[in-house]
């Protein structure tokens, strides 16, 4: 049922995000830093420096936004894919690869309604620590005038403050900055992920009418998720740069997808489009592995089945 699909997607999103959010924060910071004043050299270096300067909970900057909106995002994505697969199948026959890809395309298109504002807000909060650390380091090195504000007194924006400012200055369109880049990332991701998962999962089915074991669903979700994540990483880099409202010292600004692509290619080289790729794979693999296991276990169906008994 649709309520069960929405609950399953939400539970999967909450569990997955809680587990992998620090890696996602490192991905955002690695993708945003440009040639020049580079703060981090790797995933581990980023996490260690974040803990030293911002404390353990600094790794969860922006997590509240993600945890709030990931439930509808994942629910829409998974439920939309099931919806399109159901309507694209003819008399219950096996879907062709093209139809599986079309179903994934539909799911990716639907989810950006929630994904774009969620990522927009999350990125501002995740990258604030990098920009503050960069300015502090350059001030120490004498490359930047010290802030008149006392050290540690700078107040970082909250998601509510950012939302209000965007709505005041740009209207609802402000929250959908980078919508085109988000579509360029999420639609191809879903086109790759859903057919790949479905076919990998079938390999573990002994009988077409019996579900594959849960560990097969988990591994299939991990492999399909990490493969799709790396495949669309260039689009994710562009999306992250376009959605970052604040820049570090001497960092480029971008007017659109083509301008961003051109500047990254010319100033940082083609390898810059792979920044954070392994972080993204580490984030997406368990996230979608957990999502598929929650779907497999049918937690929502169990909870919904208890409701009539509880009411009685």
Secondary structure, DSSP 8 states (H G I E B T S, - for coil): -HHHHHHHHHHHHHHHHHHHHHHHHHHHHHHH--SSS---SSHHHHHHHHHHHH-GGGGGTTHHHHHHHHHHHHHHHHHHHHHHHHHHSSTT----HHHHHHHHHHHHHHHHHHHHHHHHHHHHHHHHHHHHHHHHHHHHTTSS---SS-TT------HHHHHHHHHHHHTHHHHTTTHHHHHHHHHHHHHHHHHHHHHHHHTT-SSTTS---HHHHHHHHHHHHHHHHHHTHHHHHHHHHHH--S--TT----SSHHHHHHHHHHHH-GGGGGTTHHHHHHHHHHHHHHHHHHHHHTHHHHHHHHHHHHH-
